[in-house]
Amino acid sequence: MKESHDNEFESTVAKPGNMSSNDNTLARPLFHEDWVAVILGLAIICVFLAGGVVPAPAFGWSSWSDVGERILSPTNGSSIVLQFLFVYIVAALAAVLTGKKLRSVLMAFPILFLLTTIAIFFAGNSTVNSLNLEAVIFSLAIGLAIGNTITLPKWFSDALSTEMYVKIGLVLLGTGVIFTDILKAGSLGLLQALVVVVSVWYFAYWICKKLKIDEELSMMISSAVSICGVSAAIATAGAIHGDNKKLSYVISLVLITAIPMMIVMPWMANKFGFSQEVTGAWLGGSIDTTGAVVASGTLVGETALKISTIVKFSQNVLLGIAAFGISIYWTYTRKDRGAIQKPTLSVIWERFPKFILGFMAASLIFSFLLSPEKVSAVKGGLKSMQTLWFVLAFTSIGLETRFRDLFNSTTQRPLYAFLTAQLFNIVVTLIVAMLLFG
């Protein structure tokens, strides 16, 4: 058993089970959920590489007239329908392979897709874009609003596959981590990323333990603050089979704190006369979402934008390595029925999150087996598909979560830990940026 203080957060936020739970399955699964995510994720990639056309719908708009002319146009409408049919088939296959009740999934998924599309639509507004509010914010908010005002029928709740959608999105995320692009990041960007990620991760983990925060949440907070925000929190939750409500809490913190940071930090850089190189490295190394990094870099200048993007990409590259290391650490230290299980190779393999293999396979394929022209041709469509699976996941999390569970008296310590670690991140990154880019 965990210590009593470890259960305080869980008592109000966590539900029985974890990220890999199959409580809602009604038949014997054909494959483990992680393997299903790998199979389906790589299958999606193969469809795109084979020339399968799954157009990415356009959701950008500034006025209501744009909605009618662009988003609701016959061409864009058909793109939305085609994308829906594609993910609908994938979701149905996932249900069959994991033993979920197919009929419930076929009934619930269109509703989930509609809610997710509404979230993406709101995120596409030009004003929202200028504030860099991402689609996952709206999907989580819509899910929370519905889940906290309407009692969802059991067949609908049972049909939600949050973990599956997250893991498919992570496999697709691997297509964007190109090893040859690491060289473009430059030695300084990579060096800063390594120093910042290691130092901030360990400080964040240390402060979490000082505040007696449970192991799962400590891991998620540490990875989110130090590596690359949302994606790192998702990957860590998958690697340690973390509770998705804790994941939702951490993602909420990341997205909320990114907004003031991307506005205040450029202002501070200008006030103290930092060079664009130092400012860009500071922004890219400390702001947790890529979109917010781009927005803040744009406020400073072209050079700052370039450096901030390079540094942020360098941190993103470390995601797969970090997830692998965290999963190994978790296997070695995880308690099972009061005792630490011997870390044999079979135990490591049993607990190792298989979706990371899909992530790595996708990255290797796109790095070494495909031409730059081929990568460029499919990159946009796969990026749109990756985003869609993540947003579907956060709509599901919102529907399953009670808002009072996210922010209450028992979540104060995780909040303090996150903010303290973020402040440390800002200071350390500025020092390293000055040393390397000054």
N, C-alpha and C positions, 0 to 999 in steps of 0.2 A: 504493500500500500504506500501511497505518497503521504508526505507529512500533511498535517491538517491545514497549514497555511497554503499549501499547493492547491487545495481543493476549494479555497474560498472563491476564487474567480470562477472555477468550473461549476460551482453550485448554482450560479445564476446565468452563466453564459453557455456552458457546454451542455450538450445533450448526450445521452448514452451512445456509445459507439465512437467512431472516429472517421477520418477521411476515407478509409478503406472498408467501411462497414457495408455489409450486404443484407442488412435487416429487412429491406423491402423486397428482396428477391423472393419469387414464388416457385422457382424451379431451380434445379441444380445448375450452377453456372458452367458453361462449356469451357470458359477460360477465366483466369484471374482478371480483375478489373484493370490492373496495370497493363497486362498483355493486350487486352482489348483496346485500350487507348493507343498502344503502340501500333497494333494492326490497323486500326481505323485511321490514325494520324498519318501513317506511311501510305495507306491506300489513297487518302485525299491528295497527298503529294504526287503519287503516281498518276492520278487522274489529270492533274494539272500538267505534269510533264509530258503526258501522252497527248496533250492538245485538247483535253476536255475543257469546254468553255463554261465556266461558272462566273459570269460577269459580276463585278463589284458595283453595287448600286451607288448612285450619287445621293448624298444627304446634305450637301451644303446649301444653305439658303440665308437670305438677308431679310426678305419681306414675304408676306403671305402670297404675293403674286408669284414669287419664285417657287413656292411650294407647288402651285398648280402647273407652272410651266416646266419645271425641272423634275421635282421628285415624283409628282403624280403623272408625268408624261407617259404615254404608252411604252416607250422604249425603256425608261427607268422602271416603270411598273413591272414590265416583263422580267427585268433583271432581278427585282426583289422576289418575284414568284419563283424564278429558276433557282435562286440562292436558297429559298425556303425548301423547295423540293429536294435539293441536294442534301441539306443538313437534316431534313426530315427522314430521308432514307438512312443516313448515317446513324441518327438517334434510334431508329427502329432496329438496325443491325446491332447496335450497342445493347439494346434491351434484350434481344434474342440471345446474344453471346454471354450476357451477364445474368440471365435467368429472371429478368424483370417481366412483369405481366405486359405483354405487347399491346393489348387493347387499351390499357390505361395510358401508356406512353403515346399511342397514336391519337388519343383524345386530348391529352394534356399538352403535348408539344406545340401544336398550332397556337394555343393560347399563350404559352411561354414565348414563342417566337414573336407574336404580335406585341406583347409587352416590351420585349427586347428591341424591336424595331422602333417603337415609340421613343425609347430611351436614346437610341442612336439618332433619331430625328431631332430631338431636342439638343443633343450635343453638336449637331451640325449647324446650328444657328451661328451667324457671324459674331454676334455679341458674346455668346457663350464661348466661341473659339478664342476671342480676344482675351477672355478670362482664363482660358486653358482648362475649362471644366470638362473632364473626360466622360465618355459614355458610361463607364462603370459607375460613376457617381449617380447618374440618373437611373440606371438599371437597379442599383441597390435601393435608391429612394423609392422608386415605383414598387419594387417588391416589398419593402418595409411598409409602405402605405397600405397596400392591399392585405398583406399578411397580418397587419395589426388592427385591421378594421373588419375583416371578413374571415369567418371560420372556413378554411379550405376543406373540401371533402377529402376523405382518406385516399380515394383512388388517385386524386390529383397530387397529393403530397407524396404518395408512394411512387409516382411516376417521375418525380424530379431526380435528376442524376447529376448533381452539382459536381461531385468529384470527377466523374467521367468527362464532363465538359471542360473542366480545368485542365485535366491531363492531356486531352486531345489538343487543346490550345498550346500547351507547353511543348508537345512534340512539334507542332507547326512553328513554334517560336525558334526552334533549332535552325530552320531554314534561313533565318536572319542573322545568325552568328557565323560569319564567313571567316575562316582562319586567315585567308590571305589579306583580309581587311585589317587584321590586327597590326600588320606592318605599317599600314597607313596611319594608324593612331599615333605612331611615333614613340620613341623610347621614353621621352619625358612623360607623355600621357599614361603609358603603361606603368612606369615607375610610380607615378602619383597614385594611380588606381590601386596598385598593390599595397603601398604604404597606408593609404587611407582605409581601404577595405579591412585589412588585418587589424590595424590599431582601433578603428571605430567599432568593429565587430566585437573585439574582446572587451572594450570598455562598456559597450552596451550590455553585453552578457553579464559582466561583473556588476554593473549597477542594478540589473534586473535581479540578480541573486541577492544583492544587498537588501533590496526591497522585498525579498521573499516572494518573488513571482514564480509561478510554476515553470517547469522546464520547457514545455511546448511553447508557451507564450514568449518565454525568454528567447528561444531560438528564432521565432518569427520576427520579433521586434528587432533583434540584433541584425538579422539579414536584411530586413527592410530598410533600416537606417543606413547600413554600411555599403550595401551593394547597389541595388537598383530599384528600390521601392516595391511597387506592386508585384512585378514579376518575381522578385526575390522572395517576397513573402509567400506567394503562391507555390513556388518551387520548394521552399523549405517546408511548408505545410504538407506537401505531397511526400517529401523525403522522410518525414518523421510521422506520417499518418496523423497529422494534427487535426484538431476539431475545426470544422469550417466556420463556426461562429466566432471563434477566436481569430481566425483568418479575416473574417469580415471586420472585426474590431480594429485589427492592425491596418487593414487597407483604408478604413475610414480615417485613421490618424494620419496616414501617409498623404492622402488626397487633401485633407483639410489643412495640414501644415504647409503643403507645397504652394498654396495660393499666396499667403502673405510673404513667404520666402522669395518667391520669384518677383515680387514687387519691391520689397524692402532691401534686398541684397544689392541690386543694381544701384539703388539710391545711395546706399552706404559706400559702395565702391567709388561712385562719383564724388561723394562728399570728402572722402579721404584721399582722393587722387590716385587710386590704383590704376595701373596700366591695363589696357584691354586684354593683354595676355594673361596677367595675374587674375583679372576679374573673370575671364572665361574659364580658367582652370578652377577657380573657386566655385563658380556657379555649377560647372559640370560635375565637380566632385562632391558637392554637398546637397544639391536639390535632388529629391528622390524620384521624380518622374521625368521621362525624356521630353515630353511635351512642355513641361514647365521650364526645363533647361533651355529649350529652343526659344520659348517666349521671353525669358529673362535675358538671354544672350542677344536677342534682337533689340531689346531696349538699350543695350550698351553700344553695340556697333558690330560691323562685319567681322572684324578680327576676333572679338570676344565670342561671337556666335560660332565661329569655326573652332576655336580652342575648346569651348564648352562642349560642343558636340563630340569632338575627338575624345576628350576626357570621359564623358559620359559613356561613350561607346566602349572605351577601355574597361570601365567597370562592368558593363553589361556582359562583356566577354568572359568575365570571371564567374558568371552565374552557374554554368554547368559544372565547373570545377568545385565551386562552393557547395552546390547541392550534393555532389558525389561525396565530398568530405564530410558534410553534415550527416548524410545517411550512414556512413561508416561509423562515425562517432556515436550516433544514436544507437546503432546496433551493439556497440561495445558497452555502452553505459545504461541502456534501457533496463529497467527492473521488471522482472516477470514473477509474479506471485511472491514478492518479497525478497527475491534473490536475483543477482545479476547472472544472466544466462551466459555460458561460456561462448566467447566470440569465435566459434569455429567457422570454417568456410561455408558450411551448409547453413548455419544461422545467418551469416552475412548475406548469403544469396537469397534466403527466404525473406528477409526483411528489406533487402535492397529494393528501392522503388524502381520497378522495371521501366516506367515511362521515361526515366533519364536515359536509358539505352536508346529509346526512340528519338529523344532530343539530340543525343550525340550522333546517331546515325544520320539524321537529317542534316546536321551541321557538316559532317564529313562529306556527304553526297554533294551538297551545294558548294563545298569548299574545293573539292579535288576532282570530282567526276563530271561536273557540268561546265560548259563554256560560259563565260561572262554574259554572252548574248542570251543564252537559255535562261540563266538565272534572272536576268533583267526582264525577260518576257513573262515570267510567272511570278515574280516577286510581289507585284501589286495585288494580284488575286489572292495569293496565299496570305499576305498580310491582312487583307480584309477578312478572310476566313478565320484567321487566328483571332482577330479582334472580336468577331462574332461569337466564337465559342467562349471567350472570356466573359463577354457581356451576358451571354445566356447563363453562364455560371453565377454571375452576381445577381441577376434577376432571381435565380433560384434561391440563392442565399438569403436575399431579402424576404422572399416569400416564406422561408422557413424560420426566420428570426423574429423575435419580439424586441421592439425598439428599446424597451426598458432594460433589456438584458445587455445592450451595447454600452450604455453610459449610465452608471449608477455609482453608489458609494463604494462598491467592491471593485470598480475599475479605476479608481483613483491612482493606485500605485502603478499599474501599467502605464497610465497616462503620464505620471511624473517621470517614470523611467524612460519613456519614449522621448519626452521633451528634453530631459537631461542629456540623453545620448545624442539627440539632434544638435543641441547647443555645442557639445563636445565635437561633433562632426564638423560644424561650421568653423570652429576655432582651429582645429587640427588641419583641416583642408586649406584654410587661408595660410597657415604657416608653411605647409608643404608647397602650396602654389607660389608663395613668395620666394622660397628657396630654389624651386626648379624653374620658374618662369619669370622671376624678377630680373 
